[in-house]
Amino acid sequence: MASRSPTSLQSMGIILALIGLGLEYWAYQLSSSLSAQISNVVTGSDTDEVIMCYIGGAVSFVLGIYLITRK
């Protein structure tokens, strides 16, 4: 099994961290939409799409940071 060079792992980590930040920003934008605010008032919680974007963004960001700092 071929191992990846540290440079390629760090590159993948940077990409994952940026994707994670992008998903977090997108989730923030989605939570500010009119339909999400109405859903929040009616149900008392965010929509599933917003929650999944927050979770996916957090996981991607943490994994990206792990790959960047891994030796």
N, C-alpha and C positions, 0 to 999 in steps of 0.2 A: 504494500500500500504506500503510495507516494505521499510524503508529507509536504505541507505548504511552507513556503518561506515566510519568515517573520514580516517581511515587507507586504506580502499579499494579504496576510491576516490583518495587519494594521490598516491596509486600504479597505478591506471588507468592513472592519470595525468603524472606520470613519464614515463609510457609506451607510451602515446600519444606524449609527448615531444621528446622522443627518435625516435619514428617513424617519427615525423616531421623533425627532424634533418637528419635522413636517407634519407627522400624524397628530402630535399634540396640538400644534397650531390649528390644524384643520378641525380637530374636535372642539377646540375653543370657539372657532368660527361657527361650527354647526350648533353649538349650544346657545349661541346668540341669535339664531334664526327665529323668525316668528313662530313657525310650526313647533320648534323645540320648546320655546317658551310657553306656548299654549299647552303642549303636552306636559310640561313640568308643572303648570298650575293645576291641571286636571288630575294627573296621576301622582304628583309629588316627587317624581324622580325624572332623571334625564332619559332620553330615548336610547334604545339599544345601540343604534349606530354611533351615538356620541360615546357611550361607555366602551364599546369595542375599539373605537379609535384611540381613546385614552389608554386602554390596556395594551393595545398593539404598539402604540408609541412608546409607552414606558418599557415594555419588554425589548423592543428594538434598540432603544437608547441604552439600556443597561447592558445588553449583549454587546453592543458596539463599543462601549467603554471598556468592557471586559477584554474584548479582542485587541483594543488599542494598548491597554496596559499589560497584557500578557507578555511574558518574556519567552 
